[in-house]
Amino acid sequence: MAYGVRVLARPEIGAGFALAGLQSVPAAGATEGRERLQEVLAMPDVGVVLMEEDLYDGLPDDVRRQLGRRPLPMVIPFPGPAWAREVESADSYIVELLRQVIGYRVRLK
């Protein structure tokens, strides 16, 4: 029997996975994520569930322990996108530009 992959994530995240060819199950929040997870776990053709980390963290501890003991489907949390941009120092930006142009890392004094 062939098993499939499902992605359990917020709709805006699941759309990207759907573009990559994976079937997405949308869940807006932790409560809806628990409900949708139960639906996905009942599907006999699912072998792997990729679950957004925020939704996975919203699961009760006993549910997470049960998921760890189940052989199939495997539930694997993945980190969601970080919307905040990291602030780089001017020196690190220049060093990265030089590394790209020259081909190796230089040290600024």
FIPA-338085 format. One record per atom (N, C-alpha, C, O): residue in one letter; x, y, z. Coordinates in steps of 0.1 Angstrom, whole numbers, padded with zeros to 4 digits, always signed. Each point is the difference from the previous one (the first is absolute). Last residue first. Layout:
AXYZ ...
This chain:
K+0391+0450+0099 K+0005+0004+0013 K-0005+0014+0003 K+0004+0006+0010 L-0021-0053-0040 L+0002+0015+0001 L+0006+0004+0013 L-0004-0006+0010 R+0006-0041-0041 R-0002+0005+0013 R+0002+0015+0000 R+0011+0005-0004 V-0029-0044-0034 V+0011+0009+0004 V-0003+0005+0014 V-0012+0000+0004 R-0003-0045-0038 R-0003+0010+0011 R+0012+0008+0004 R+0011-0005+0001 Y-0020-0016-0052 Y+0004-0004+0014 Y-0003+0011+0010 Y-0001+0012-0004 G-0009-0007-0043 G+0000-0014+0001 G+0004-0006+0013 G-0001-0012+0003 I-0007+0058-0025 I+0014-0005+0001 I+0000-0015+0000 I+0008-0007-0006 V-0050+0030+0006 V+0008+0005-0011 V+0013-0007-0001 V+0004-0005-0010 Q-0033-0005+0047 Q-0007-0004-0013 Q+0009+0004-0012 Q+0000-0007-0010 R+0014+0021+0053 R+0001-0015-0001 R-0006-0005-0014 R+0005-0009-0006 L-0009+0055+0018 L+0014-0004-0004 L+0001-0015-0002 L+0007-0004-0009 L-0048+0019+0026 L+0002+0005-0014 L+0014-0004-0005 L+0001-0005-0011 E-0010-0003+0056 E-0007-0009-0008 E+0001+0004-0015 E+0001-0009-0008 V+0018+0038+0040 V+0007-0013-0001 V-0007-0010-0008 V+0007-0007-0008 I-0029+0047+0016 I+0011+0003-0009 I+0009-0013-0001 I+0004-0004-0011 Y-0040+0003+0041 Y-0005+0002-0014 Y+0011+0001-0010 Y+0000-0006-0010 S+0010+0006+0056 S-0004-0014-0004 S-0005+0001-0015 S+0002-0010-0007 D+0008+0051+0028 D+0012-0008-0002 D-0003-0014-0006 D+0006-0004-0009 A-0042+0033+0023 A+0006+0005-0013 A+0013-0009-0003 A+0002-0003-0012 S-0040-0020+0042 S+0009+0012+0001 S+0006+0003-0014 S+0000-0008-0009 E-0049-0015+0016 E+0015-0003-0002 E+0008+0013+0003 E-0005+0011-0003 V-0046-0033+0015 V+0007+0012-0001 V+0015-0004-0001 V+0005-0006+0009 E-0051-0023-0023 E+0011+0002+0009 E+0008+0012-0003 E+0002+0004-0012 R-0056-0011+0005 R+0013+0000-0007 R+0012+0001+0010 R-0001+0009+0009 A-0051-0029-0004 A+0009+0011+0004 A+0013-0002-0007 A+0006-0011+0000 W-0040-0022-0004 W-0004+0012-0007 W+0009+0012+0003 W+0001+0009-0008 A+0004-0064+0007 A+0003+0011+0009 A-0003+0013-0008 A+0008+0003-0009 P-0031-0054+0001 P+0009+0010-0004 P+0002+0011+0011 P-0009+0002+0008 G+0000-0052+0007 G-0007+0009-0009 G+0010+0011-0004 G+0011+0001+0005 P+0002-0053+0010 P-0001+0014+0004 P-0007+0009-0010 P+0002-0002-0012 F-0012-0051+0021 F+0009+0008-0007 F-0001+0014+0004 F-0012+0005+0003 P-0001-0060+0015 P-0002+0015+0000 P+0011+0007-0008 P+0011-0005-0001 I-0034-0045-0003 I+0013+0007+0000 I-0003+0015+0001 I-0005+0005-0010 V-0019-0058+0016 V-0003+0015+0000 V+0013+0007+0003 V+0007-0002+0010 M-0023-0049-0032 M+0010+0008+0008 M-0004+0015-0001 M-0002+0005-0011 P-0035-0046+0007 P+0010+0009-0007 P+0009+0007+0010 P-0003+0003+0011 L+0005-0044-0001 L-0005+0007-0011 L-0013+0007+0003 L-0008-0005+0008 P+0033-0016+0027 P+0009-0002-0011 P-0004+0008-0012 P+0009+0005-0007 R-0016+0009+0059 R-0007-0005-0011 R+0010-0003-0011 R+0009+0008-0003 R+0002+0013+0045 R-0001-0014+0001 R-0007-0007-0012 R+0001-0012-0002 G+0004+0060+0007 G+0013-0006+0000 G+0000-0015+0000 G+0010-0006-0004 L-0050+0031+0009 L+0004+0001-0014 L+0014-0007-0001 L+0004-0006-0010 Q-0023+0010+0052 Q-0007-0010-0007 Q+0005+0000-0015 Q+0002-0011-0006 R+0014+0045+0034 R+0006-0013+0004 R-0007-0012-0008 R+0007-0009-0004 R-0025+0052-0001 R+0014-0001-0006 R+0007-0013+0003 R+0007-0005-0008 V-0048+0014+0029 V-0002-0002-0015 V+0013-0001-0007 V+0002-0009-0008 D-0002+0021+0054 D-0003-0014-0002 D-0003-0004-0014 D+0003-0011-0004 D+0007+0057+0015 D+0011-0009+0002 D-0003-0015-0002 D+0007-0007-0007 P-0037+0045-0018 P+0003-0004+0013 P+0012-0010+0001 P+0002-0007-0010 L-0005+0044-0030 L-0006-0013+0004 L+0003-0003+0015 L+0011+0004+0005 G+0006+0034-0031 G-0013+0002+0006 G-0007-0013+0005 G-0011+0000+0006 D+0053+0002-0031 D+0002+0005+0014 D-0013+0002+0008 D-0001-0001+0012 Y-0001-0010-0058 Y+0005-0011+0007 Y+0002+0003+0015 Y-0003-0007+0009 L-0008+0041-0040 L-0011-0009+0003 L+0003-0011+0008 L-0007-0005+0009 D+0042+0034-0022 D-0009+0007+0009 D-0013-0009+0003 D-0005+0000+0012 E+0037-0016-0043 E+0005-0001+0013 E-0010+0007+0010 E-0002-0005+0011 E-0014-0019-0057 E+0007+0013+0004 E+0002+0000+0015 E-0008-0004+0008 M+0006-0042-0036 M-0009+0009+0008 M+0008+0013+0004 M+0011-0001+0005 L-0013-0046-0039 L+0009+0012+0003 L-0009+0010+0007 L-0010+0005-0006 V+0005-0060-0001 V-0007+0013+0002 V+0010+0011+0004 V+0006-0001+0010 V-0008-0052-0034 V+0008+0011+0006 V-0009+0012+0001 V-0007+0003-0010 G-0011-0044-0007 G+0012-0005+0007 G+0008+0010+0008 G+0006-0003+0010 V-0059-0007-0033 V+0010+0010+0004 V+0011-0007+0008 V-0003-0007+0010 D-0040-0013-0028 D+0011+0001-0010 D+0011+0010+0004 D+0008+0004-0009 P-0049-0014+0035 P+0008-0012-0001 P+0012+0001-0009 P+0009-0008+0000 M-0036+0045+0032 M+0002-0003-0014 M+0009-0012-0001 M+0011+0000+0004 A-0020+0022+0038 A-0010-0010-0004 A+0001-0004-0015 A-0006-0010-0003 L+0032+0045+0022 L+0005-0012+0006 L-0010-0012-0004 L+0004-0011+0000 V-0015+0055-0012 V+0011-0005-0009 V+0005-0013+0006 V+0003-0009-0008 E-0037+0032+0032 E-0005-0004-0013 E+0011-0007-0009 E-0002-0010-0006 Q+0014+0029+0048 Q-0007-0012+0002 Q-0006-0005-0013 Q+0000-0013-0003 L+0022+0054+0002 L+0009-0011+0002 L-0007-0013+0002 L+0004-0010-0006 R-0029+0050+0003 R+0005-0005-0013 R+0010-0011+0001 R+0000-0009-0008 E-0016+0029+0048 E-0011-0007-0007 E+0005-0005-0013 E-0003-0012-0004 R+0034+0037+0029 R-0003-0013+0006 R-0011-0007-0007 R+0001-0013-0002 G+0008+0056-0013 G+0011-0009-0003 G-0002-0014+0006 G+0003-0010-0006 E-0032+0046+0017 E-0003-0006-0013 E+0011-0009-0005 E-0003-0010-0006 T+0012+0033+0045 T-0012-0009+0002 T-0004-0006-0013 T-0003-0012+0000 A+0039+0042-0001 A+0003-0012+0008 A-0012-0009+0001 A+0001-0012-0001 G-0004+0045-0040 G+0006+0001+0013 G+0002-0013+0007 G-0002-0011-0006 A-0013+0016-0041 A+0003+0014+0004 A+0007+0002+0013 A+0007+0010+0002 A-0006-0049-0041 A-0005+0002+0014 A+0004+0014+0004 A+0012+0003-0001 P-0014-0039-0047 P+0001+0013+0007 P-0005+0000+0014 P-0010-0007+0003 V+0034-0029-0038 V-0012+0001+0008 V+0001+0012+0009 V+0009+0002+0008 S+0015-0022-0057 S+0000+0008+0012 S-0014+0000+0007 S-0010+0000-0007 Q+0044-0029-0031 Q-0014+0003+0004 Q+0001+0007+0014 Q+0006-0005+0009 L+0033+0007-0047 L-0004-0007+0012 L-0014+0004+0004 L-0004+0012-0002 G+0031+0007-0035 G-0006-0013-0003 G-0004-0008+0012 G-0005-0012-0002 A+0024+0058-0003 A+0010-0010-0002 A-0005-0014-0002 A+0007-0009-0002 L-0036+0046+0011 L+0007+0003-0013 L+0011-0010-0003 L+0003-0003-0011 A-0025+0000+0052 A-0009-0005-0010 A+0006+0003-0014 A-0001-0008-0009 F+0023+0024+0047 F+0002-0014-0001 F-0009-0006-0011 F+0004-0009-0007 G-0009+0055+0017 G+0013-0003-0006 G+0003-0015-0001 G+0005-0004-0011 A-0045+0018+0033 A-0001+0003-0015 A+0014-0003-0007 A+0000-0004-0011 G-0005+0001+0059 G-0004-0012-0008 G-0001+0002-0015 G+0002-0009-0007 I+0006+0045+0038 I+0011-0009-0001 I-0003-0012-0009 I+0009-0004-0008 E-0043+0035+0018 E+0010+0007-0008 E+0013-0008-0002 E+0007+0002-0009 P-0044-0020+0036 P-0003+0001-0014 P+0011+0007-0009 P+0003-0005-0011 R+0011-0021+0056 R-0009+0012-0003 R-0002+0001-0015 R+0009-0004-0007 A+0003-0045+0021 A+0006+0013+0002 A-0010+0011-0002 A-0011-0003-0004 L+0025-0051-0004 L-0010+0006+0009 L+0006+0013+0004 L+0009+0001+0008 V-0002-0040-0049 V+0006+0012+0007 V-0011+0007+0008 V-0010+0004-0006 R+0021-0057-0015 R-0009+0011+0001 R+0007+0011+0008 R+0008-0003+0009 V+0004-0045-0040 V+0004+0011+0010 V-0011+0010+0000 V-0005+0004-0011 G+0003-0060-0001 G+0002+0014-0005 G+0005+0009+0011 G+0001-0004+0012 Y+0002-0052-0026 Y-0005+0010+0010 Y+0004+0013-0005 Y+0010+0002-0007 A-0019-0055-0014 A+0008+0013-0001 A-0007+0010+0010 A-0012+0001+0001 M+0014-0058-0002 M-0008+0012+0000 M+0009+0012+0000 M+0010+0001+0007 
